[in-house]
Amino acid sequence: MNGEGTSLLDAGFAAARWGWYVALFLVLGAGTYAPSLFGARTALDAAEPDLARRISTGAARTGFYAALALVGLTFLRLRLQLQTFLEPGEPLTRELVTAVMGTTWGTGWLGQAALSLLAIPAFAWARRGGRGGWTLAHAAGGGLGLVAGATGHAVTQVGGRYGFLLDAAHVWAGGLWLGGLALLLGSALPATRALQGDAKRQVIRALVADYSRRALLVAPAAVLLGGWLAVSYLGWRWPLELTQSSYGRLLGLKLLALVGVGLLGAWNWRVVQPGLARGDNEHRLLRSGATELLFGALLLAATAALVATALPGEEM
């Protein structure tokens, strides 16, 4: 395959993986607004039952469309993966598909496809208020986080005995962190527009405080698990690889994006959130939160590239 064709294929593959991670994080974030969990954390189901219902329904709607995107992107990624084994103009054969699907990675593709398909009716049911739908949505989201690393380095020998589980925990924590923020800004806060005055300020403070408490747990977990994975893949000298290999340079970009997300998260927690009590920080919260999500999108882009980048010493 010529260099230009390879570059275009690689770029398309990376974009598809990035979209898949974004959709997965939205599925995980949507699950945090299930009525049973959301009501227990905020008590809004008692104080503002209609609003609480709208927020949960909006989250289920986001999860539904994210699950649809996951299905399409899973099959697109598989098609692009198969294309890497073909020369220009060479047709795709059943034998090739069978051979690829018979590998460990093929099992991962099947798991990702099956769980993505399960998430669609689960969130559709949840949109109609079905508790069973939320249960299925949580199962699908948790399963997707578990198999997210099944087509990457986590299932290779370098991942070690616990690489697969470490990667899954890293994805779960990251999804609850950034996916939860996306749902807060894109679904929960917009649902408060009909409220006015003190009632609106109190609800916004409750929603932000609810997310902040979760983020203070899952954000450090995501960072620590990511560091553990770096040590598993590269050894304790991994900081030296940040400038000496393609994988290391991409890891460095991911770390820079992570620093950006972390600093903005700390700013929101220590500066913006306390200002909500005065009612003058809502727009600042939306701006800084959107910027935090932008850094999060860059972080996921680096992750999408890392998944398919050879580790140091394995380059061809």
C-alpha positions as CSV (number, residue, x, y, z in Angstrom):
1,M,0.0,0.0,0.0
2,N,1.4,3.4,-0.9
3,G,2.3,5.9,1.8
4,E,-0.5,8.3,1.0
5,G,-3.1,5.6,1.1
6,T,-1.7,4.3,4.4
7,S,-1.8,7.8,5.9
8,L,-5.4,8.3,4.9
9,L,-6.4,4.9,6.3
10,D,-4.5,5.5,9.5
11,A,-6.1,8.9,9.9
12,G,-9.6,7.5,9.3
13,F,-9.0,4.7,11.7
14,A,-7.8,7.0,14.4
15,A,-10.9,9.3,13.9
16,A,-13.2,6.3,14.1
17,R,-11.6,5.2,17.4
18,W,-11.8,8.7,18.8
19,G,-15.5,8.9,17.9
20,W,-16.0,5.5,19.6
21,Y,-14.4,6.6,22.8
22,V,-16.4,9.8,22.8
23,A,-19.7,7.8,22.4
24,L,-18.6,5.3,25.1
25,F,-17.9,8.1,27.5
26,L,-21.3,9.6,26.8
27,V,-22.9,6.2,27.5
28,L,-21.1,5.9,30.8
29,G,-22.0,9.5,31.7
30,A,-25.6,9.0,30.9
31,G,-25.8,6.0,33.2
32,T,-25.0,8.3,36.2
33,Y,-28.4,10.0,35.8
34,A,-30.5,7.0,36.3
35,P,-33.5,8.0,38.5
36,S,-32.6,5.7,41.4
37,L,-29.0,7.0,41.6
38,F,-29.7,10.6,40.7
39,G,-32.6,10.9,43.2
40,A,-30.6,9.3,46.0
41,R,-27.7,11.7,45.4
42,T,-29.6,15.0,45.0
43,A,-33.1,14.5,46.5
44,L,-34.4,16.4,43.4
45,D,-37.0,13.7,42.8
46,A,-38.7,15.0,46.0
47,A,-38.1,18.7,45.7
48,E,-38.4,19.0,41.9
49,P,-39.9,15.7,40.6
50,D,-40.7,17.0,37.1
51,L,-37.2,18.5,36.6
52,A,-35.6,15.3,37.9
53,R,-37.6,13.3,35.4
54,R,-36.6,15.6,32.6
55,I,-33.0,15.3,33.4
56,S,-33.0,11.5,33.6
57,T,-35.0,11.4,30.3
58,G,-32.6,13.7,28.6
59,A,-29.7,11.6,29.8
60,A,-31.3,8.4,28.5
61,R,-31.8,10.2,25.2
62,T,-28.1,11.1,25.0
63,G,-27.2,7.5,25.9
64,F,-29.5,6.2,23.2
65,Y,-28.0,8.2,20.4
66,A,-24.5,7.5,21.7
67,A,-25.2,3.8,21.6
68,L,-26.4,4.2,18.0
69,A,-23.1,5.9,17.2
70,L,-21.2,3.1,19.0
71,V,-22.7,0.5,16.8
72,G,-21.9,2.3,13.6
73,L,-18.4,3.2,14.7
74,T,-17.7,-0.4,15.9
75,F,-18.4,-1.8,12.4
76,L,-16.6,1.1,10.7
77,R,-13.5,0.4,12.8
78,L,-13.7,-3.3,12.0
79,R,-13.9,-2.5,8.3
80,L,-11.0,-0.2,8.5
81,Q,-9.0,-2.8,10.4
82,L,-9.7,-5.4,7.7
83,Q,-8.6,-2.9,5.1
84,T,-5.1,-2.7,6.7
85,F,-4.6,-6.3,5.6
86,L,-5.4,-5.6,1.9
87,E,-3.5,-4.1,-1.0
88,P,-5.1,-1.3,-3.0
89,G,-7.9,-2.8,-5.1
90,E,-7.8,-6.2,-3.4
91,P,-11.3,-7.4,-2.5
92,L,-12.4,-8.3,1.0
93,T,-12.9,-12.0,1.4
94,R,-14.8,-14.2,3.8
95,E,-11.6,-16.0,4.6
96,L,-9.9,-12.8,5.8
97,V,-12.9,-11.8,7.9
98,T,-13.0,-15.3,9.5
99,A,-9.3,-15.3,10.2
100,V,-9.4,-11.8,11.9
101,M,-12.6,-12.6,13.9
102,G,-10.9,-15.8,15.2
103,T,-8.2,-13.8,16.9
104,T,-8.3,-12.3,20.5
105,W,-9.0,-8.9,19.0
106,G,-11.8,-10.4,16.9
107,T,-13.4,-11.6,20.1
108,G,-13.1,-8.0,21.4
109,W,-14.8,-6.7,18.3
110,L,-17.7,-9.1,18.8
111,G,-18.0,-8.1,22.5
112,Q,-18.0,-4.4,21.6
113,A,-20.6,-4.9,18.9
114,A,-22.9,-7.0,21.0
115,L,-22.8,-4.6,24.0
116,S,-23.4,-1.6,21.8
117,L,-26.4,-3.3,20.3
118,L,-27.7,-4.1,23.8
119,A,-27.3,-0.4,24.9
120,I,-29.8,0.8,22.2
121,P,-33.0,-0.9,23.4
122,A,-31.8,-0.4,27.0
123,F,-31.7,3.4,26.7
124,A,-34.8,3.4,24.6
125,W,-36.6,1.6,27.5
126,A,-35.0,4.0,30.0
127,R,-36.4,7.0,28.0
128,R,-39.9,5.7,28.7
129,G,-39.2,5.5,32.4
130,G,-38.4,1.8,32.7
131,R,-36.2,0.9,35.6
132,G,-35.2,-2.3,33.9
133,G,-34.0,-0.2,31.0
134,W,-31.6,1.6,33.3
135,T,-30.4,-1.7,34.7
136,L,-29.6,-3.0,31.2
137,A,-28.0,0.3,30.3
138,H,-25.7,0.1,33.2
139,A,-24.8,-3.5,32.3
140,A,-24.1,-2.5,28.7
141,G,-22.0,0.5,29.7
142,G,-20.0,-1.4,32.3
143,G,-19.5,-4.2,29.8
144,L,-18.3,-1.8,27.1
145,G,-15.8,-0.3,29.5
146,L,-14.6,-3.8,30.2
147,V,-14.0,-4.7,26.6
148,A,-12.8,-1.3,25.4
149,G,-9.2,-2.5,25.8
150,A,-9.9,-5.9,24.1
151,T,-8.6,-4.5,20.8
152,G,-5.5,-2.8,22.0
153,H,-2.3,-3.3,24.0
154,A,-4.1,-4.4,27.2
155,V,-4.7,-7.9,25.8
156,T,-1.2,-8.4,24.5
157,Q,1.7,-9.9,26.5
158,V,3.0,-6.5,27.5
159,G,-0.2,-5.8,29.3
160,G,0.6,-8.5,31.8
161,R,-1.9,-10.4,33.9
162,Y,-3.9,-7.4,35.0
163,G,-3.5,-5.2,32.0
164,F,-7.0,-5.9,30.7
165,L,-8.6,-5.1,34.1
166,L,-6.5,-2.0,34.6
167,D,-7.5,-0.7,31.2
168,A,-11.2,-1.4,32.0
169,A,-11.0,0.5,35.3
170,H,-9.2,3.4,33.6
171,V,-11.9,3.6,31.0
172,W,-14.7,3.4,33.6
173,A,-13.2,6.2,35.7
174,G,-12.5,8.4,32.7
175,G,-16.0,7.9,31.4
176,L,-17.6,8.7,34.7
177,W,-15.4,11.8,34.9
178,L,-15.6,13.3,31.4
179,G,-18.8,11.7,30.3
180,G,-20.4,12.9,33.5
181,L,-19.2,16.4,32.8
182,A,-20.6,16.3,29.3
183,L,-24.0,15.2,30.6
184,L,-24.0,17.9,33.3
185,L,-23.4,20.6,30.7
186,G,-25.4,19.2,27.8
187,S,-28.4,17.7,29.6
188,A,-28.8,18.5,33.3
189,L,-28.1,22.2,33.3
190,P,-30.1,23.0,30.2
191,A,-33.1,21.3,31.9
192,T,-33.1,24.1,34.5
193,R,-33.9,26.9,32.0
194,A,-37.6,27.1,33.0
195,L,-36.6,27.8,36.7
196,Q,-36.1,31.3,37.9
197,G,-34.4,33.2,40.8
198,D,-33.3,31.4,43.9
199,A,-35.0,28.1,42.9
200,K,-32.8,27.9,39.8
201,R,-29.6,28.8,41.7
202,Q,-30.3,26.1,44.3
203,V,-30.9,23.5,41.7
204,I,-27.8,24.4,39.7
205,R,-25.7,24.3,42.9
206,A,-27.1,20.9,43.7
207,L,-26.4,19.5,40.2
208,V,-22.8,20.9,40.2
209,A,-22.1,19.7,43.7
210,D,-23.4,16.2,42.8
211,Y,-21.0,16.0,39.8
212,S,-18.2,17.5,41.8
213,R,-18.4,14.9,44.5
214,R,-18.2,12.1,41.9
215,A,-15.4,13.8,40.0
216,L,-13.3,14.1,43.1
217,L,-13.4,10.3,43.3
218,V,-13.1,9.2,39.7
219,A,-10.7,11.8,38.3
220,P,-7.8,10.9,40.6
221,A,-8.6,7.2,40.0
222,A,-8.4,7.7,36.2
223,V,-5.0,9.5,36.6
224,L,-3.5,6.9,38.9
225,L,-4.8,4.0,36.7
226,G,-3.4,5.6,33.6
227,G,0.0,6.0,35.3
228,W,-0.1,2.3,36.4
229,L,-0.8,1.3,32.8
230,A,2.1,3.4,31.6
231,V,4.4,1.6,34.0
232,S,3.0,-1.8,32.8
233,Y,3.7,-1.0,29.2
234,L,6.9,0.9,29.4
235,G,8.4,0.1,32.8
236,W,9.4,2.6,35.5
237,R,11.6,4.5,33.0
238,W,8.5,5.5,31.0
239,P,9.1,9.3,31.4
240,L,12.3,8.9,29.3
241,E,10.2,7.5,26.5
242,L,8.2,10.7,26.1
243,T,10.7,12.1,23.6
244,Q,12.3,8.9,22.3
245,S,9.4,7.0,20.5
246,S,6.2,7.7,18.6
247,Y,4.3,6.0,21.5
248,G,6.1,8.1,24.0
249,R,5.4,11.4,22.2
250,L,1.7,10.6,21.9
251,L,1.7,9.7,25.6
252,G,3.3,13.1,26.3
253,L,0.5,14.8,24.4
254,K,-2.1,12.8,26.4
255,L,-0.4,13.9,29.6
256,L,-0.5,17.5,28.5
257,A,-4.2,17.3,27.7
258,L,-4.7,15.6,31.1
259,V,-3.0,18.4,32.9
260,G,-5.3,20.8,31.1
261,V,-8.4,18.9,32.1
262,G,-7.1,18.6,35.7
263,L,-6.3,22.3,36.1
264,L,-9.6,23.4,34.7
265,G,-11.4,20.9,36.9
266,A,-9.6,22.3,39.9
267,W,-10.5,25.8,38.9
268,N,-14.1,24.9,38.5
269,W,-14.1,23.2,41.9
270,R,-12.3,25.8,43.9
271,V,-13.2,29.1,42.1
272,V,-16.3,28.7,39.9
273,Q,-18.4,26.4,42.0
274,P,-18.3,28.5,45.2
275,G,-19.4,31.5,43.1
276,L,-22.6,29.8,42.2
277,A,-24.0,30.7,45.6
278,R,-23.9,34.3,44.5
279,G,-25.7,33.5,41.3
280,D,-23.0,35.1,39.2
281,N,-21.0,32.2,38.0
282,E,-23.3,30.2,35.8
283,H,-22.0,31.5,32.5
284,R,-18.4,31.2,33.7
285,L,-19.2,27.6,34.7
286,L,-20.5,26.8,31.2
287,R,-17.4,28.4,29.5
288,S,-14.8,26.7,31.7
289,G,-16.7,23.4,31.6
290,A,-16.8,23.5,27.8
291,T,-13.1,24.2,27.7
292,E,-12.4,21.3,30.1
293,L,-14.4,19.1,27.7
294,L,-12.3,20.4,24.8
295,F,-9.1,19.2,26.6
296,G,-10.9,16.0,27.3
297,A,-11.6,15.5,23.6
298,L,-7.9,16.1,22.9
299,L,-7.1,13.5,25.6
300,L,-9.4,11.0,23.9
301,A,-7.8,11.8,20.5
302,A,-4.4,11.0,21.9
303,T,-5.8,7.8,23.5
304,A,-7.3,6.7,20.1
305,A,-3.9,7.1,18.5
306,L,-2.0,5.3,21.3
307,V,-4.2,2.2,21.0
308,A,-2.8,1.5,17.5
309,T,0.7,2.8,18.0
310,A,3.5,0.3,18.5
311,L,5.2,0.3,21.8
312,P,8.9,1.2,22.0
313,G,11.0,-1.7,20.7
314,E,8.1,-3.1,18.7
315,E,8.2,-0.6,15.8
316,M,8.5,-2.2,12.3
